[in-house]
């Protein structure tokens, strides 16, 4: 396992990490979660990602129990939470000072830790002034409940606004983003965020590197039973897969798969290695419902060197979606 700095901070995060969205509580019970987290930790993973929204807090309850039972040193791992989708009541959602504080306290309790290493605003909240959220996050940091705070799926403009406010009032600025990034979803990460990385030194923990499993190639010949696309509540994902755009993506995955055979790696490994090639990525957050999946994707870290410029050119030829680099000379 390699470790990368989280942006310009001193925190060294494993380039592959493990998240709990969809899986923990829904597909993966406590024993399975313990097995997956142990497999990851033993392979050098030091970051476990979570959110108040995941399984309505139950993903954090499971992760917290694993962290307690394994007894790993608190100084040996990084754990996150995210605030935005708490309960249904008006005060239980969004990024108001009240909810940011209540959600942090609740996450600490569920996870059974004294502090969160990383705390993200899961989405921007147009109904709360950014200054209120920046102050609320700053206070949590001053109280020692959070070490680093960041955003998830905020526009570059919103991130710069939060930075400007932090600078003006001498508050702690956000230092990291959690955006979606994968072979199909590149525009924001590679183009819109260019200045966020170069000027603000942001770190990035990226999500859905397999586009919810599509980039593993397993949907190339239909929808396997027990896969994410068959889960109740995720019909929208299946709808996306079955749309004309989704079918076009599958055609590309079939093309990419031919290349993986020449390279001696699986489709999932190539998709993860593609993300790792981007130096603005601090950590690729993996998801897994089964240990075999994780054993496969964790190996991607050893395969990145096979992705040379020639291979990347072939991939670009298949994907046909390379964003225009805003820093490129005219
Ligand atoms: P992926 O796109 O990598 O999808 C993971 C899923 O793909 C697995 O649960 C499994 O699904 C399938 N899979 C994984 N490995 C393999 C394999 N080797 N072969 C076949 N199938 C495989 O990542 P996620 O969408 O799960 O996102 C990862 C993490 O990112 C989340 O857990 C969460 O922590 C974070 N996240 C953050 C978001 C945000 O808004 N900030 C949003 C979404 C995620 P199955 O077995 O069920 O088919």
Boltz pocket constraint, residues with backbone or C-beta under 6 A from the ligand:
constraints:
  - pocket:
      binder: B
      contacts: [[A, 18], [A, 19], [A, 20], [A, 21], [A, 22], [A, 23], [A, 27], [A, 49], [A, 50], [A, 122], [A, 152], [A, 153], [A, 178], [A, 179], [A, 206], [A, 207], [A, 208], [A, 209], [A, 210], [A, 211], [A, 212], [A, 213], [A, 214], [A, 216], [A, 218], [A, 226], [A, 227], [A, 228], [A, 229], [A, 268], [A, 285], [A, 286], [A, 287], [A, 288], [A, 289], [A, 290], [A, 292], [A, 293], [A, 294], [A, 296], [A, 297]]
      max_distance: 6.0
